[in-house]
């Protein structure tokens, strides 16, 4: 009888995502290695265009009592699911990309004379703000959610680990080590966080979605 494969997911999967793995005789150990909390914020200075790089930022803004006033603005975002969430809630998405670096390039090349408000979290990466600053683009940032590291010790011997953000990598490595496990990453920035720790066995999903990470796992095993 073939030995069972064990996968650790650094965030809890929804039922149908988990089922895909279980159907292929893969044992799933799952924990949330980061937690998100929304907090109140002011909508005092809002520029011509809005930027979102995560669904969490969108969810937080949707809860704001003055959210409707933002829907006349043009929106730029990272991620297909972020775009879908914005569009479903009546926002006009002008451009979206898989990565913040690509979005920064599009803004610099085509929309450099316009101004932007970037809705972000406390652990947002520097890639996008740096690109905007380098190209002297007018922008401000409003922090709309908090990402908290919630590290947990995993005692199960794993064959593979699923990572969905650089923060998830940081949280996992606080209490766990990676030896010969294969690391499946949602995107390049998450993979870079592992590479900085000299971790080699990395598989990056073709598209930055949870479903594509799972598809890579199924193909690999």
C-alpha distance (Angstrom), angle and dihedral (degrees) to the residues before:
residue distance angle dihedral
X1 . . .
X2 3.82 . .
X3 3.77 115.5 .
X4 3.80 113.9 -108.6
X5 3.80 118.5 -110.4
X6 3.81 116.4 -130.3
X7 3.80 121.6 -152.2
X8 3.81 127.2 -170.8
X9 3.80 114.7 -151.1
X10 3.81 115.1 -159.2
X11 3.78 89.9 -149.5
X12 3.79 130.7 38.8
X13 3.80 110.9 -97.7
X14 3.78 124.6 -139.2
X15 3.80 115.3 -106.8
X16 3.82 98.8 -98.4
X17 3.84 92.7 46.0
X18 3.81 90.8 52.3
X19 3.80 91.5 44.8
X20 3.83 91.1 59.3
X21 3.80 88.7 61.6
X22 3.81 95.2 42.1
X23 3.82 90.2 51.1
X24 3.81 88.0 60.1
X25 3.82 93.6 52.1
X26 3.82 92.8 -102.7
X27 3.81 117.5 144.5
X28 3.81 112.2 -137.6
X29 3.81 124.4 -150.9
X30 3.82 109.0 -175.0
X31 3.79 135.3 -176.2
X32 3.81 134.2 158.5
X33 3.80 104.9 -113.7
X34 3.78 92.0 -178.6
X35 3.77 131.3 34.8
X36 3.78 128.5 -158.4
X37 3.78 127.1 -145.8
X38 3.79 127.0 -176.6
X39 3.79 121.7 -139.1
X40 3.80 136.6 -172.4
X41 3.82 120.3 -89.8
X42 3.79 140.3 173.9
X43 3.80 124.0 -105.4
X44 3.81 93.1 -158.2
X45 3.83 102.9 123.6
X46 3.79 112.1 35.6
X47 3.82 119.7 166.7
X48 3.84 130.1 -149.8
X49 3.81 95.9 -83.0
X50 3.81 136.2 30.9
X51 3.82 128.8 -136.4
X52 3.81 125.7 -157.8
X53 3.81 123.1 177.7
X54 3.82 97.6 176.4
X55 3.79 143.0 35.4
X56 3.82 88.4 -124.7
X57 3.81 91.0 64.0
X58 3.82 90.3 49.7
X59 3.83 92.4 48.9
X60 3.80 91.0 51.6
X61 3.82 93.9 48.4
X62 3.83 90.8 48.1
X63 3.82 87.8 60.4
X64 3.81 93.2 55.1
X65 3.84 113.9 106.8
X66 3.84 90.5 -132.4
X67 3.80 94.9 48.0
X68 3.84 93.1 117.3
X69 3.81 90.5 63.6
X70 3.81 89.8 64.3
X71 3.80 96.2 56.9
X72 3.82 93.2 83.6
X73 3.83 89.1 64.0
X74 3.80 126.5 91.9
X75 3.79 113.2 -111.9
X76 3.82 132.3 -145.8
X77 3.79 118.2 -170.3
X78 3.80 148.7 170.1
X79 3.80 119.7 -125.2
X80 3.78 136.9 29.1
X81 3.81 93.1 -112.1
X82 3.81 91.4 48.9
X83 3.81 88.5 52.4
X84 3.82 91.8 48.5
X85 3.81 91.6 50.2
X86 3.82 91.4 50.3
X87 3.80 94.6 45.4
X88 3.82 92.7 46.7
X89 3.80 88.3 54.8
X90 3.79 95.9 50.9
X91 3.80 102.6 -95.5
X92 3.81 121.5 139.8
X93 3.83 108.0 -126.4
X94 3.81 109.8 -160.1
X95 3.82 98.0 177.9
X96 3.79 137.4 3.6
X97 3.81 133.2 178.5
X98 3.80 137.7 -180.0
X99 3.81 93.4 -114.2
X100 3.81 137.2 38.6
X101 3.83 91.6 -129.9
X102 3.82 90.9 59.4
X103 3.80 92.0 46.9
X104 3.80 90.2 51.7
X105 3.82 90.2 53.3
X106 3.82 92.9 50.2
X107 3.81 91.4 49.6
X108 3.82 92.1 47.6
X109 3.81 93.6 47.3
X110 3.79 100.7 43.4
X111 3.81 110.4 13.3
X112 3.82 101.8 34.0
X113 3.82 94.6 126.1
X114 3.83 93.3 55.4
X115 3.81 129.4 83.0
X116 3.81 128.4 -120.4
X117 3.79 142.9 -160.0
X118 3.81 113.6 -151.8
X119 3.83 115.8 -154.2
X120 3.80 106.9 -156.7
X121 3.80 148.4 152.5
X122 3.80 130.1 -106.9
X123 3.82 92.8 -99.2
X124 3.79 96.8 46.8
X125 3.81 114.7 148.3
X126 3.81 123.4 -113.2
X127 3.82 96.6 -125.8
X128 3.81 98.6 95.5
X129 3.83 100.0 36.8
X130 3.83 89.4 47.8
X131 3.82 92.1 53.0
X132 3.82 90.9 48.8
X133 3.82 92.3 48.2
X134 3.81 93.1 46.4
X135 3.80 89.5 53.5
X136 3.83 92.7 45.0
X137 3.80 92.4 -119.9
X138 3.80 116.4 164.2
X139 3.81 110.9 -117.4
X140 3.77 144.0 142.7
X141 3.80 131.9 -160.3
X142 3.79 129.3 -132.8
X143 3.80 116.7 -167.5
X144 3.80 107.0 -141.4
X145 3.80 104.1 166.6
X146 3.78 142.7 25.6
X147 3.80 127.2 -131.9
X148 3.80 113.6 -153.5
X149 3.80 124.4 -164.9
X150 3.84 110.1 -125.7
X151 3.81 104.3 -178.2
X152 3.79 120.6 -167.9
X153 3.80 132.3 -174.7
X154 3.81 111.9 -118.8
X155 3.80 112.8 -152.9
X156 3.82 96.8 -179.9
X157 3.79 117.9 100.8
X158 3.79 104.5 -119.1
X159 3.80 133.4 -160.6
X160 3.78 93.9 -163.7
X161 3.80 140.4 13.0
X162 3.82 126.9 -151.0
X163 3.81 116.8 -142.6
X164 3.82 125.0 -171.6
X165 3.82 104.2 175.7
X166 3.81 142.6 12.1
X167 3.84 87.2 -109.4
X168 3.81 88.9 56.7
X169 3.82 89.9 53.3
X170 3.81 91.1 49.8
X171 3.81 91.6 48.2
X172 3.82 94.3 47.9
X173 3.81 93.4 49.2
X174 3.81 93.0 51.5
X175 3.82 91.5 75.5
X176 3.82 104.1 10.8
X177 3.78 138.3 54.2
X178 3.79 128.7 -141.8
X179 3.79 115.5 -138.6
X180 3.82 117.3 156.6
X181 3.82 98.8 -19.4
X182 3.80 117.0 126.7
X183 3.82 111.0 -118.6
X184 3.81 116.6 -145.3
X185 3.80 111.6 -159.9
X186 3.79 131.4 -164.2
X187 3.80 91.6 -141.6
X188 3.78 150.4 -14.1
X189 3.82 96.8 -82.9
X190 3.81 90.6 54.8
X191 3.82 89.8 47.7
X192 3.83 90.2 50.4
X193 3.81 89.8 56.5
X194 3.84 87.8 58.2
X195 3.81 94.1 42.8
X196 3.81 89.7 55.2
X197 3.82 86.7 60.6
X198 3.84 89.6 52.7
X199 3.83 92.1 -109.4
X200 3.80 111.3 154.3
X201 3.84 112.5 -179.2
X202 3.80 97.9 83.3
X203 3.82 130.4 151.4
X204 3.83 116.8 -173.4
X205 3.80 120.9 -154.4
X206 3.82 115.5 -116.4
X207 3.80 89.8 -126.9
X208 3.83 124.9 23.6
X209 3.81 98.9 -108.9
X210 3.81 132.7 111.7
X211 3.82 89.5 -121.3
X212 3.81 91.4 56.7
X213 3.82 91.0 50.0
X214 3.81 88.7 54.2
X215 3.82 90.4 46.6
X216 3.84 88.7 55.4
X217 3.82 90.1 51.3
X218 3.82 92.1 51.1
X219 3.80 91.7 47.7
X220 3.83 92.0 47.5
X221 3.81 96.1 50.1
